């Protein structure tokens, strides 16, 4: 027996409300679907045709049509579900939060199961409370305060170059990723499969190292890079010579860290003969100020860490291929905080830790 759409009369006031439900961006989508079912039935559309067009079963169409016939608009709204009342009180939530922020005995942090046993809740409930309050006891982040006596002035210098670079000048973030190892896994990588992650052996053979010197264009995100067997001042000067060839006749501001290679007398002598090159140093223990470090992280994660390289030459070829591919569609890393904002945040952190400013 087929489904027959019985005649359904919708009052004009109800029709207006139902049409508002269909257009609403804030009400539950289910209400809009129910409104379409009622209005389509009132306009004489058949149940089977309606179920096909709306992507629901004929039973669902009949259910909401009859619900409107019996209870009107109120029948189309989501009804409270039956079940046990909420057992996690606000006080219980606070207890979970407070316990999470204290160390358990004989451990450095809580697991959901251990805390659940402690407070008398399920581990799923503990997980929900952690998610609600943004608690992640399994994670830890590292930090270090710079002790550089010129921290504030160097910070202002570098942040100023990011936020307000000199006109017609090029700002480059320069650093070296030293001692990149050409590791060759003892067995081939087992590729990704449905239900299984990619797998690789934990043991490997070391086939040598290379050091990558890189310069990131702050304005565009493009990278100029070269690999060298070492990372002394000799290689740094060689890299500066390559920058001179790639960026002729332009005023160039280089942001570097305080590594001795960058301050070698031979480097200073090279700079004295090339006044269009100016070096700006980040504070000690503040590598996060150099944007090229962000790109180094991507290189490690996307090309090196899971790679297997039979030789240093193979490693260099992989790095150069990644450089070439990246520069086709480079990512511009945008700096947003000025020096005052960063100093204020550092002061707040020190105050929270009871550290002298």
C-alpha positions in Angstrom: 0.0 0.0 0.0 1.4 3.4 -0.9 1.5 6.5 1.3 -1.3 9.0 0.7 -0.9 12.6 1.6 -4.0 13.6 3.5 -5.2 17.2 3.0 -3.5 19.5 5.5 -4.6 23.1 6.1 -2.0 25.6 7.3 -3.1 28.9 8.8 -1.6 32.0 7.3 0.0 33.0 10.6 1.6 29.5 10.8 2.7 29.7 7.2 4.6 32.9 7.9 6.4 31.3 10.9 7.2 28.2 8.9 8.7 30.2 6.1 10.8 32.1 8.6 12.1 28.7 10.0 13.1 27.7 6.5 15.1 30.9 5.9 16.6 31.1 9.4 20.4 30.8 9.9 20.2 30.5 13.7 17.4 28.0 14.3 18.2 24.2 14.2 18.2 22.8 10.7 15.7 20.1 11.7 13.1 22.8 12.3 13.6 24.0 8.7 13.2 20.5 7.4 9.9 20.0 9.3 8.6 23.3 8.0 9.3 22.2 4.4 7.4 18.9 5.1 4.3 20.7 6.4 4.2 23.4 3.7 4.8 20.8 0.9 2.0 18.7 2.3 -0.3 21.7 2.4 0.6 22.4 -1.2 -0.5 18.9 -2.2 2.9 17.2 -2.8 2.9 13.5 -2.4 4.7 11.7 0.5 7.0 9.6 -1.7 7.9 12.6 -3.9 8.5 14.7 -0.8 10.7 12.0 0.8 12.9 11.8 -2.4 13.3 15.6 -2.7 14.1 16.1 1.0 16.2 13.0 1.4 14.2 11.5 4.3 12.0 8.4 4.7 8.3 8.4 4.0 7.8 7.6 7.7 9.5 10.8 8.7 7.3 12.8 6.4 4.2 11.2 7.9 5.5 11.7 11.4 5.9 15.4 11.2 2.8 16.0 9.1 0.7 14.2 11.8 2.6 16.0 14.6 1.6 19.4 13.1 -2.0 18.2 12.5 -2.3 17.2 16.2 -0.2 19.9 18.0 0.4 22.7 15.6 3.7 24.6 15.6 4.5 23.4 19.1 4.5 19.8 17.8 7.3 20.6 15.3 9.7 21.9 18.0 12.2 19.6 19.5 10.8 18.0 22.6 12.8 17.4 25.8 14.4 14.0 25.9 13.6 11.5 28.6 16.4 10.1 30.7 18.3 10.5 33.9 18.7 14.1 35.2 22.0 15.8 35.0 24.2 14.4 37.7 27.4 16.6 37.2 26.7 19.6 39.3 28.7 22.9 39.0 30.4 22.1 42.3 31.5 18.7 40.9 32.8 20.4 37.7 34.8 22.8 39.9 36.2 19.9 41.9 37.4 18.3 38.6 39.0 21.5 37.4 40.8 22.2 40.7 42.0 18.6 41.0 43.3 18.7 37.4 45.5 21.7 38.2 47.1 19.9 41.2 49.6 17.1 40.8 48.5 13.6 41.8 50.6 11.6 44.2 53.6 9.8 42.5 52.8 11.3 39.1 53.4 14.5 37.2 49.8 14.9 35.8 46.4 13.3 35.8 45.0 10.8 33.3 41.3 10.9 32.7 40.8 7.4 34.1 42.8 8.1 37.3 41.0 11.4 37.9 37.7 9.7 37.2 38.3 7.2 40.0 39.4 10.0 42.3 36.3 12.1 41.9 33.8 9.4 41.3 32.8 10.2 37.6 33.3 8.4 34.3 36.4 9.1 32.3 34.2 10.3 29.5 32.6 12.9 31.8 36.1 14.0 32.9 37.1 14.4 29.2 34.0 16.6 28.6 34.8 18.8 31.5 38.4 19.1 30.4 37.3 20.1 26.9 34.8 22.6 28.3 37.5 24.4 30.4 40.3 24.0 27.9 42.4 21.7 30.2 45.0 19.4 28.6 47.0 17.8 31.4 48.8 15.5 28.9 50.5 18.4 27.2 53.3 20.7 28.3 54.9 23.6 26.5 58.5 24.9 27.1 59.5 28.5 27.6 62.6 30.5 28.5 63.1 34.1 29.5 65.9 35.9 27.7 68.6 37.3 30.0 69.9 39.6 27.3 70.5 43.1 28.8 69.5 44.6 25.4 66.4 42.5 25.1 63.9 45.4 24.8 65.9 47.4 22.3 66.6 44.3 20.1 63.0 43.2 20.3 61.8 46.7 19.3 64.3 46.7 16.4 63.2 43.3 14.9 59.5 43.8 15.5 59.7 47.2 13.9 61.2 45.7 10.8 58.3 43.2 10.6 55.5 45.7 11.2 57.0 48.8 9.4 59.8 47.8 7.1 61.8 50.6 5.4 60.5 51.8 2.1 62.2 50.2 -1.0 64.2 47.9 1.3 64.1 44.1 1.6 63.9 42.4 5.0 65.3 38.9 5.1 65.2 36.5 8.1 68.5 34.5 7.9 69.6 31.5 9.9 71.2 28.0 9.4 69.7 24.7 10.2 72.9 22.8 11.0 73.8 19.2 11.1 70.8 17.8 9.2 71.3 14.1 9.3 71.0 11.9 6.2 69.3 8.9 8.0 68.6 5.8 6.1 66.1 3.5 7.7 67.1 -0.2 7.9 63.8 -1.3 6.3 61.6 0.3 3.7 58.7 2.5 4.9 55.4 0.6 5.2 52.9 2.9 3.4 49.6 4.2 4.7 46.6 1.8 4.5 43.0 2.1 5.5 42.9 1.6 9.2 46.7 1.6 9.5 49.1 4.6 9.7 52.4 4.6 7.8 55.1 2.7 9.7 58.9 3.0 9.8 61.6 1.3 11.7 63.1 3.0 14.7 66.7 2.1 13.8 68.7 3.7 11.0 72.1 4.2 9.5 73.8 7.6 9.6 75.1 8.7 6.2 76.5 12.1 7.0 75.1 15.6 7.6 74.6 18.9 5.8 73.8 22.4 6.9 71.2 24.6 5.3 71.6 28.3 5.2 68.3 30.0 4.4 66.9 33.5 4.0 63.1 34.2 4.2 61.7 37.2 2.4 59.3 38.7 5.0 57.3 40.5 2.3 56.6 37.4 0.2 57.5 34.3 2.2 59.9 33.1 -0.5 63.0 31.3 0.6 66.6 31.4 -0.8 68.6 28.5 0.5 71.9 26.7 0.1 73.4 23.6 1.6 77.0 23.4 2.9 79.0 20.7 4.5 79.8 23.0 7.4 78.4 26.1 9.1 81.3 28.3 9.9 81.8 32.0 9.0 83.3 30.9 5.7 80.1 29.3 4.6 78.1 32.3 5.9 80.1 34.7 3.8 79.6 32.4 0.8 75.8 32.5 1.5 76.0 36.3 1.8 77.7 36.4 -1.6 74.8 34.4 -3.0 72.3 36.9 -1.5 74.3 39.8 -3.1 73.9 38.1 -6.5 70.2 37.2 -6.0 69.2 40.7 -4.7 71.4 43.2 -6.6 71.3 47.0 -5.9 68.7 46.7 -3.1 69.0 47.9 0.5 68.9 44.7 2.6 68.1 44.2 6.3 69.2 40.8 7.6 67.6 39.5 10.8 70.0 37.0 12.5 70.6 35.4 15.9 73.6 35.9 18.0 75.5 32.8 16.8 79.3 33.6 16.7 79.4 32.8 12.9 77.3 36.0 12.3 79.6 38.2 14.3 83.0 36.9 13.1 85.5 39.6 12.2 85.6 38.4 8.6 81.8 38.8 8.4 82.1 42.4 9.8 84.8 43.1 7.3 82.5 41.9 4.5 79.7 44.1 5.7 81.9 47.2 5.9 82.5 47.0 2.2 78.8 46.6 1.4 76.9 49.3 3.2 73.6 48.2 1.6 73.6 45.2 3.9 72.6 45.8 7.5 72.4 43.1 10.2 69.8 43.1 13.0 70.3 40.7 15.9 67.6 39.0 17.9 68.0 38.8 21.6 69.8 35.8 23.1 67.4 32.9 23.8 64.7 34.4 21.5 64.9 32.4 18.3 61.1 32.7 18.1 61.7 36.3 16.8 63.2 34.9 13.7 60.5 34.0 11.2 62.7 31.6 9.2 62.6 29.2 12.2 58.9 28.7 11.5 59.8 27.6 8.0 62.6 25.3 9.3 59.9 23.6 11.3 57.8 23.0 8.2 60.8 21.6 6.4 61.5 19.1 9.2 57.9 18.0 9.5 57.1 17.7 5.9 60.3 16.5 4.2 63.0 15.4 6.6 61.6 13.7 9.6 59.9 10.8 7.8 62.5 10.7 5.0 65.1 8.0 4.3 68.3 9.1 2.6 71.0 6.8 1.3 73.5 9.7 1.1 74.1 13.3 1.9 73.6 14.0 -1.8 70.1 12.5 -1.7 69.3 14.6 1.4 70.4 17.8 -0.3 68.4 16.9 -3.4 65.3 16.4 -1.3 65.8 19.8 0.5 66.3 21.6 -2.9 63.2 19.9 -4.3 61.2 21.1 -1.3 62.6 24.6 -1.7 61.7 24.8 -5.4 58.2 23.4 -4.8 57.6 25.7 -1.8 58.6 28.8 -3.7 55.9 28.2 -6.4 53.3 29.0 -3.8 55.1 30.5 -0.7 53.4 31.2 2.6 53.8 34.6 4.0 54.2 34.5 7.8 52.5 37.7 9.2 53.9 39.2 12.4 51.1 40.9 14.4 52.5 41.9 17.8 54.5 45.1 18.5 57.3 45.3 21.1 55.1 46.8 23.8 52.5 44.0 23.5 55.2 41.4 23.8 56.9 43.0 26.8 53.5 43.4 28.5 52.9 39.6 28.0 56.3 38.7 29.4 55.7 40.9 32.4 52.4 39.1 33.1 54.1 35.7 32.8 56.9 36.7 35.2 54.3 38.1 37.6 52.4 34.8 37.5 55.6 32.9 38.2 56.8 35.3 40.9 59.9 36.1 38.8 61.5 39.5 39.2 60.9 41.7 36.1 
